[in-house]
Amino acid sequence: MYCGCSTLLVPNTSEVVLNVIPNTPLFLHGFDLGGHFVDLRPLGTGVTGLVLSAVDERSRQRVAIKKLVMRDALTVKHALREVKITRRLHHENVVSVNEVLAPYGLPLPRDPTQLSALYIVQECMETDLARLLEQGPLPTGHATLLFYQLLRGLKFIHSANVLHRDLKPANIFINTDQLLLKIGDFGLARIVDPNYSHKGYLSKALVTKWYCSPRLLLSPNNYTKAIDMWAAGCILAEMLTGRMLFAGTSAVCHTASTKTLMTLMSYRNTMILVKKPFSGLLPEVDAQAVDFLERILTFNPMDRLTAEAALSHPFFQQYSCPEDEPTSSHPFRIEDELEDSLVTEQSLKDGFLSLARFHYGYNNNYINKNNNKY
């Protein structure tokens, strides 16, 4: 399937890492992980917590560790939701989770009130797409292969009834020597059961402004999987051109109604202009890629390509393999979601009881650099 694109040049990540949290002693961040993890290095911050890398002495492999601080019922709910989602999304194009620990490397307690923080231990990728794009656009061959993997991961995530809600280059992780892409950081992810009406229950999606769909600007509490597809289209345009497609947009998706409507009109006007001369707006982009962008960046979310439909577009014909684009065999249902209006202290305790009974096991083959199907 993989036709031999050369590896990408990766920026000096050691310099990037040191600039994220400069001259800050690690102990100040309270990473109490016990003796299994050594050589801690700051990587940055996710949407819900601080992220470090460390060497797991049991496997001698470097892992990424995300710390989620438990301050109140709201942060407990968000942590529980993130862990529930990440533990079930087992896919080649989704960052895998190895284990979830309490402070000092202990198993999770049954009662969240006894927990000050938890740590999600996951595979550590070489870099992220945002850092790669700092060097400029990607070659079309590289962009096509990487974006195919993004769609492949999104198809699986959406089939599990999960919305990522924060797709952006910084949350897309890459091993450049393998040209392997994985979607990560599910801190804002949400379970949406298609057999249940979530209208009025969905919280405002705090999507990064440059990847925010028009639907979110118009109705920030009512959205579908199409919001992830809009963000994906913006990301592909950025991969091919080296610049943000909607960099001039000034509003974030949870702004006041007046500014929201003004920004929405800006989007609408942009899309009217884009509808006819998209190739003129992006003259350096391949014609098939332009056709794909026109189909995924539609103003109406009902007209937007789904992840499954996007995978069959001719732009990805070189890699398309429907029998190797799996869906989830165990999708989430409404009973798995912690709706804002239904959360109680007992429901949080019940959720953590199920996590306490769950053990990820130890995965010695967590990163296999010699097993790259692409």
N, C-alpha and C positions, 0 to 999 in steps of 0.2 A: 504493500500500500504506500509506503514511504518511498519517494522517488529521488532521494539523495540531495536535498538542499544542504548547503554547508552550514556549519554551526554559526551562531550569532556571536558578535563581540559583546561581552558583558562589561559594564562599567566596574570600576574599582569599588567593590562593595564594602571593603574595610573602611574606606574613607567615608562612604555614605553612612555606614552604621555609626561611626564615631561622631558624625555631625548631627545625628538624630537627638541624642541626649548627651551633650558634651560635658565632660569633666564632672560627671555625677556618680558618686559611689553607689554601687549596686545595692548595698544593704539598705540604703535609704528607701528603696522601692519595696522592701519587705518581701523579697522572694525567698521564702523559707521552704526549701524543697527537700531537705534531708541530704543524705550522702550519695544518692545515686547520680546526681547531676553536678557536673563540674564545668569549669571554663565558661562561666556565664558571660554573655555579651548582649548589649542592648540592640534590638532590631528596630524598635519604633513603638507606635501605639496603634492598636486596632480601634474600631469604633466603640468598643465597650471595655477595653483594658489594655494594659501594658504588655508588650511582647518582647521576650528575650530568646536567644538561642543558647543551647548548652549541649555538652557531650553527655550522653547517657552511658555510664560506665558498664552497664549490663550488656550493651551491644557495641560500644565504642562508636556509635553513630551520633552525629549532631542532630538535635531535634529543636523545634520551635516550641516555646512554652508561653501560653497566654494566661495572664492572671486576671481573674474577675473578682473584684472586691464586692463583698456582700454588705451593703450599708443598711438596706431597708427592704420591705416587701417587694418594691418595684425592681430593685437590682437582683433580688433573689429570683423573681419571676423571669427576668431577662436571661439570667445565667442558666436557669433550668431549661428554658426554651432553646437556647443555643446548644446546650449539651444534648438535649433530646434529639435535635435535628442532626447535629454532626455525627452522632454515634450511629445513625441509621443510613447515612449517605455513603455507601461503599461503592466507589466508582473510580475508574482510572483517571478521570479528569476532574476529580474533587480532592482537595487536600485531605489526607486520611488522618484520623485521630487514633493515637496509640492507647492513651489512658487518661483518666480524669482523677485528680488527686486533691486531697485536702492539704492544708499547711503541714510542713515537715514530711511530706511524702506519704501521709497516712491515707487510708481509704476514706471515702465520703461518709459522714455520719448520717444517721437516719433523720435527724432533726436539723433543718437549715438554720435554726436559731443558734446552734452550736458552732456555726461556721462563719469565720471572718472573711474567707476568700476561698476560691477554688482555682485549680490550675489545669488547663487543657493542654496536654502534651501531644504534639502532632508532628508530622514530617516537616523537615526544613528544606525548602526549595532554595535554589541558587540566587534568584533575584525575582523582581516583579516587573510587570509590563511598564509601569510608570517610569522606572529607572531606565529601561531599555529605550523608551521613547524620548528620553532626554537627549539621546544621541541623534535623533531625527527619525524619519519614516523607516519602516521595515521594507526589505525587498518584497515584491508581490508574492513570490513563492513562499517565503517565510510567513507572511501575514495570512495567506490562504490556509496553510497547514495549521498554524496556531489557532486561527479563528474557527476552523473546522472542529478542533478539539474543544473550544469554548462552547460551540453549539451542541456538541456531543454531551458535554457535561450539563448544559442547561436542559437538554431534553430529559435527562435522567432526573435532575432536580425537580423540574416541573411535573414529571410523571409521579413523583413522590408527594405531590400537592404542597410543594414548598415554593415560596417566592423569596428570592435572595434580597431584593430591595436596596442593595447598595453595590451594584456592579459598577466597577470603575477600574482603570489600569492598576491602581495600587492594591487591589484585591484579587488580581490575576497573577498567579505565580508560575515561574518558568525555570526549567533546567535547560540552559542554552546548548549544552553539548548534545543533548538528546532531542532538542526542539520539542520538549514535553511541557504541556500547559495544564495547570490545575486551578480550579476556582476555590477561593478560600474566604475567610472572615464572614461567618454567618451571624454576626452580632446583631444585625437588624432583620434577619430572616423571619418569615412568618408562615405558619401553616394555614392553608386555605382549602377547605373541603368543598369540592364542586357540588356536593349534594346538600349543602347548607348555605343559607344566605348570611353572608358576613356583613351586609350593609349596616352601617351604624356601629359596628364593633371594631372595624379595622382602625388602628391608630394612624396618625399622620405619618406618611413615609418620609423620613428625613434623607432623601436621596441627594447625593452630591449634585449641586446645581447644574453642572455641565452635562449631566447624563439623565436629567429629569424629564420625563415624558410630558406632553401637553395634558394628558388625562390627570396627572397628579397635580398640575397647576390649577386645573379646573375643579377637581374633586379629590382633595388629598386624603379623604377617608373612604374612598370607594375606587378600587382598582383591581386589576387582574394580572395574570402572568405577562401580559403584553408590556407592562412597565419594564420588565427585565429585557425584553426584546428591543425596546427603544434604546435602552442603555447600551446593549450589545451593538446595535447599528452605529451609535456614536463612537464606540470603541474601535470598530473596524475602520471607519473613516479616519480616525486619528492614527491608527496603525499604518494606513496607506499614505497619509499626507504629512504626518508628523505634527499636526496641529489640531486643536479641539474644534469640532464642527460648530458648536454653539458657544464659543468662548466669550462672546459679547453679552450673553444673558446675565442679568444682574441679580435676579431674584432667586431665593432658595424656595423649595417647594412648600414650606409652611409659613410663608409670609402673609401679611394682611391681605384682605380680599382685593383692594384696589390695585396694589402692586401686582398681585397674582394675575388679575385680568389684563393689566397692561403688558405683562410679560407673555401671557397667553396670546394676545394679539400679535406680539412680536414673533412668536413661534409660528402663528398662523400665516402671517405675511411671509415669513421665511419659507415656509413649506409651499406656499403658492408660487413663490419665485423658483424654488427648487424643483417643483413638479415638472416644469418644462426644460429648463436649461441645466439640469444636474451635471451633465458632462462639462458644461461651461464653468460651473462653480468648482468642479474638481477635475481640471483638464488632465492631470497627471495620472488619474485613476483608470484602470482597465475597464472596458465597456461592460463586461459581465459584472464586475464589482459595482459599477454605477447602477445597473439594473437591479442588483440585489439590494442596494441601499434604498432605492426608490420603493421597494416592496416592504422593507422592514422599518423605514422611517416615515410611516404614514400618520397623518394627523389623527385619523379615526383608529382607535386600537382594535376595532373589530376587523379592519382591513389588513392589519399587520400580520406578517408571517409568524407562525408558531415556530418553536425550535425544531420540531420534527419536519415541518414543511421547508424550513430554511436549509436543512441538511440536504435536501434533494435539489436545491438550486444548481444550475449548470456551473456556477462559479466554483463549486466544491466537487465537481464530477470526478476529479482526479483521486479524491480520497473517500468519496461516498461509499458506504458499505452498510446498508440498512440492517443486515443480519448481525452486524457488530456495533450497533448503536442501541444498547439495551435501555429498558425502562425499569422502574422500580417494581419489584415483586411484592413489596409491603408498603404501599403508600400510607401516608398519615390520614387520619380521619378527625372529625370535629372533637372527639373525646380526647385527642392528643394535644389539642391547643389550649392555651391558657388565655381565654378571652379576658380583656381588661375588666369587664363588668362582672365576671364570674369568679375572679380570683379570691380565695379565702385563705386564711392561715392554714386550715386543714388541707386544702388542695395543694398548697406548697409543700406541706409535710409529706403528703402522699406521693407527690412527684419525686421528692428526694429519697423517699423510701425505695422507690423503684430503681433510682440511680444507685443507691447503696447496695442493692442486690445485684447490680450489673457490674461485670468486670471485663474490661477490654481484653484482658489477656496480654501476654507479652509477645510482640511481633518482631522476630529477629530479621525478617526479610522486608522490613518496612520501607527501605529504599533499595531497589534492585536496579542498578545503573546498566546492567547488561540485558535487561528485558524491556526493550523499547520497540513496540510494534509499529511505530511510525517511521 
